[in-house]
Structures are given as structure tokens and as C-alpha cells.
Amino acid sequence: MDPLEKNSSRPSSKDYLVTHGPQRKTLEKITLRPLSMKDLDDVAQIDFSLLGKQRKEYWESKLERTVETGVPSLAAEIDGKVIGFILGKASSWEYGIPENVGLIDTIGVAKEWQGKGISHLLFKEMYSMLKKVGIDTIYVFVDRKQWDLNKFFDRMGFVRGDMINLELKI
């Protein structure tokens, strides 16, 4: 059984096995906790390091709109420093999506912590919390050209769903 498949909805500090290269894993004390506005600078910095654009106002707006639906978005931190985050929620019938559906909006992990299992920890905690509030399906929208992200969600058990996205170029 996965150590994150637990009944508690309160994220906490635990020692997690983190990959540091082939055949090299160490225990790290990682805190998984609800994401809050006080994390804005760290989230914006992680985003900047990944995309090369300053989008602090974007993240401020996004974090302000993070509505608790019994499932908080999460931060992963080590020694008080945010190293990753996941934004998700339970649906409330947006776009005809029923209440039993959870949505993963964004996962971000600092470059130096990528490939070490942080996204997996964040996703498994979000999964456990969504399951606890009665969610039985999780949606995520991924650009098909983002191979690493597609491989990650494939490893987490995602398959192509019935929803399609439609777009109109302007």
C-alpha cells in the first residue's frame, strides 16, 4: 500500500524516499500542506524557473480563486522552502462536469527537485483527499506535445477520457 493512501485529510511532515539518480535514494523530510497565499512568491519563482516568464499577477489571481471544496491545493516543502505544488479541486458542476469528478489544474516542481518523486507525492496526496470526499474520477488537461507530463500522468494511471477539448483560433 502506498504510504500516501491514508485516511487523514491533514497533510503532514513525513520522511519520504526521494530519488537522486540511478540506484541512489535518500530519506527526506518533506511537508505536504495546504497551499496558501503566503506561498505566492515561491510558486511564482518555480513557474518562472520553468517557463522563463514572470507571472506573479497570474499566480496571485489563481491562488485567490483556489476555493476549498473539502480538498485543498497542496505545497511540498523542505526546511520551510516550497519545492513543488499541485492545484486541484472537486468539481461543482462547471461545464456540466458532475460533482463526483476532481480536477487537477497545475503541478509545478522546482527544477532541482524534478525527477525525484515530488510530483508523485503531491499527486498521491491529492488523489487520497479527492477519494475521501467521494470523487471517483479525476480529469486533467495536458498538451499532447508535453511528453514528460503525459508520461507522468500515464504512470499515475490516467487514460484518454471521453471529454474532448474544442478550440477556435482568433
Secondary structure, 3 states (H helix, E strand, C coil): CCCCCCCCCCCCEEEEEEECCCCCEEEEEEEEEECCHHHHHHHHHHHHHHHCCCCHHHHHHHHHCCCCCCCCCEEEEECCEEEEEEEEEECCCHHHCCCCEEEEEEEEECHHHCCCCHHHHHHHHHHHHHHHCCCCEEEECCCCCCHHHHHHHHHCCCCCCCCCCCCCCC
